[in-house]
Amino acid sequence: MTPRLTAAEQALQALGITEPEEIDIEVIALSLGAKVKYRQLESCEARIVGQAERAIITVDSRAAPRRKRFSVAHELGHWHRHRGLCLTCRTQDIGRPLSDGRRERAAGNPELQADAYASDLLLPGYIFRPMIAEVDRLTLSAVKTLADRFETSMTATTIRALSTNRFPSMLVCHSQEGMRWFRRPPLIPDRWFPRPDLLPESPSFRALFKGGPEPGQPAKVRASYWFDNSMAERFMVTEQTFRLPDGKVTTLLTLDPKMLDL
């Protein structure tokens, strides 16, 4: 059964968009009644002001190109879901990955609703699903190929791939203060909950605390480095890490398929 199109995907199909390279966010915004402007913003990263069927989206001109795209898409989410409200979006409001423990609160959160719309607009399922179906194993190399085509961040693209529930992988983000968030697909049992802190034996620890390079190739490590679980000693997992602009590191963990069957 073909999944039902979301509102964002319907907007794309109305424009005849069938390839990632056709997702011109400013053209899409115009088709939805919003004009995009860029200038330096001090108190927020993006905002939308609208009346009737017309709106102006303003995005901080100092942001990175892919961040600007997501910010525009995020504001279009507000235009679709929260028209009539006055909303300004700070950096921490846009593109916040949702940890498992907060999923139940997503439905009533305007910023998370706008993020969901943005994800559907920039990584539409009807285009993304056939492309990810050709990926046998989720690696950062595979993610980067997709992220470059869709002009999206590594984080957003990985989360979208995990949402297909095809890969025994999870994404975990750490700062030097500890784990900030993680995402895992439903196929991974709840028992595999990441440790709150990185262990020194992990290559991700070295990347975060010692300024080490991002591992070029996936590294196999003991599952116990990542999970405080009595069964973890029996397994190995694969980790790959990339840095975020704010000093955090994010790790793609791939579990041994046998870990899913316990």
Order of alpha helices (4+ residues) and beta strands (2+ residues): alpha-alpha-beta-beta-beta-alpha-beta-alpha-alpha-alpha-alpha-beta-beta-alpha-beta-beta-beta
